[in-house]
Every structure is written in C-alpha cells, then in structure tokens.
C-alpha cells in the first residue's frame, strides 16, 4: 500500500469476525469461495485454523472446504461474546454465562462472609462484579 511518494506499507494485517449463513451446502461453499477470492484480491488471507463450520439442523454430512482443505466442524462457538451451538436457542449461552457469573461470585467469598460490610454494599459489589459478568454482551 502506498500513500505518498516516500511512504510505503508492505504488510497489512486485519482481523475480523465473520459469520456466513446459508440454507444449503452448495450456498455456503459459494459464499466461502467468494469471501476467499475477495480477501485474496486485497492480499488478505483467511486463517484456516480459526475458520470453523457449525451445522444447524442438517442431515448433510458433507465437509465444507476452502482451497481444497476441509474446514473443522464444531458443535459450538463463541461469536461476539455469545455461545452458539448446533441446537440453536440460548441454552448453551445461558449455561456459559451462569458458569462465568458463578466463578465471579465465588472469587468474592471473603466479601460475602464479611461481617464488616453492610448488605447494601454487598448488593452493590454483586451488581458490579457478578451481574455484569452474567449480562456482558447479552442480547436483550
């Protein structure tokens, strides 16, 4: 990339989370190939190790490929802070969020057991340190 006579940028790294949705195996293959072609045209590469496939309510067991390499099938993944799985719905996401909130709660055991802190202070600590973990990036 060149933006002035003496200044040239030889390497450009770009990271993005991208989710492609399709109703058929053929459609997703076309979309993946299209994204790969456009990316290559601007010298961006798709990281094969980070590219995953989640099949939702499908009988099709055919592999999805990119540049003749099979992409890894996964049962769940995290996208923008939410857990998405093969079952759909929000059960997996809720379980993960409750688990994280539980860890945050247990880390504050000394606070909860303290006789020196009022209930009001403990509620405020809970709201700022536990509730925020539970609701972080949660859809409404």
Protein Blocks (a to p, Z undefined) as FASTA:
>chain_A
ZZbfklccfbdcdddddddddfbfklmmmmmmmmmmmmmmnopacdfklpccddehiabl
cdcdeehiacdddfbdceehiacdfklpjllmmmmmmmmmmmmmmmmmmmmmpmkbcfkl
mmmmmmmmmmmmmmgopaZZ
